[in-house]
Amino acid sequence: MKHALVTAGSKGLGRQVVESFIEKECSVTVTYHKDLEKAESLLQRYPHHKDRIHIVQADVTKKEDIDRVMESVMERFQRIDYLVHNAGPYIFERKKIADYTEQEWNQMIQGNLTSVFHFYKKAIPVMREQHFGRIITYGFQGAGSAAGWIYRGAFAAAKVGLVSLTKTIAYEEAENGITANMVCPGNITGSMKEATIEESRRIRDEVTPIGRSGTGEDIARIVDFLCQGNSDLITGAVIDATGGLDVIHRFR
């Protein structure tokens, strides 16, 4: 049985990804930061699969938490096939780079970039031994071209660095049966993060050109495709999923 680790997978954009893995008969480790009740709702939703669902509290800005997560994965499942790094702090207040505190800057870089390095360091020896691995990171529209993002500068800087890291992993580990790709969700907010595509089609979205909001299911479908065994030709890719909306320029 293959095993997936999805960071911050108990809610938001990670929830549908986790449920997709569970429904495909994978075992899944799910990290959560603070909302234990939401994390445990996975066990309530899938009562017959509790033995395959592993819930671990973790702050991805802390290396010791990442080490603890990876140790618990190996102790319980002895393998890791899919690493989906959905977690990553985000500052919702719109402000310019000069107005960020040092603590906020460090939080963005550690949570969105450095954390992937620490997870990768622990996961890659296991994936090499298996000669199989799928690593998925998350970015933002335009990250692949190092786009500037006004009022989101620290987050954008971390994610652009993550593009390079993701591509480097892809090139270095291709010979070991390991792929690494980045998915860049568009403006998916509120309840749409955990919604299905069918649910989004019931609500007309006048802002997004395709006429509906993106959803967690949209992202889960992309992740599912990239994780398939026969998707190994796709590695080092940065995939935007925006529905045609220009996300990063909407506040200009």
C-alpha positions, 0 to 999 in steps of 0.5 A: 500500500502506497503512503502519502504525506499531505501537510496541512491536509485536514482543511482548506486546499489540502482536504480534497487532496487527502480524501482523494488519496484515501479513496484510492486506497492509500494510507495517509499522514495528515499534518495540522497546525492548531485545529485538532477538531477539523483534523479528527473529522477525517476519522469520522468521515472515514471510520472504516479507514482509521488504520490508514489515516495518521494525524500529526500536529506540526508547525512547518516553520520548526525543523524539530516538528518536521523531523518528528512528523517524518519519524512518525511516518517511517515508524508507522508505515515504513515508506513514503511515496507521495509528499504533498507540501500544501502547508505554508504560512500566508499574511492576509494583510496587504502591505509592502515589503518595507512594512514587513517585520523580520519575524513575518519575513522569516515566517514566510521563508521558513514555512514556504521554502525552508520547510520543503528542504527539511521534508525533502532531506528526510523523504528522498533517501526513502524514495530513492530506495523505493525507486519511486516518489512524487513530490508536489509543492504549491506556488502562485500564478506566475511563480515560474517566471519569478513574477513580482506580487505587489503586497504579497512580496515575502510570500512571493519571494519564498514561492519563487525560490521554491520553484527553483528548488522544485525544478532542481529536485526534479532534475537531480532525482529523475534517474531515481524514479522521483518527480517533482512538480509545482501546482499554482492555485488561483483565487480559491477562497472561503468554502471553495477550498474544500468544495467540489467542481459540481458545487462551484458550478452552481454559483456564478462567478462573474470575476473568473473568466470560466464562470466558476470559482476554482475549488479544492477538487480542481487542485486534487485532480491535478495532484492526482494526475501528477502522482500517477505512475505513468505521469513520470514524463512530467517533472519540473513543471509549474502548473497554473490553475486559475480559470483564466483570472489574472490573480497577481495583478488584480490589486494594481 
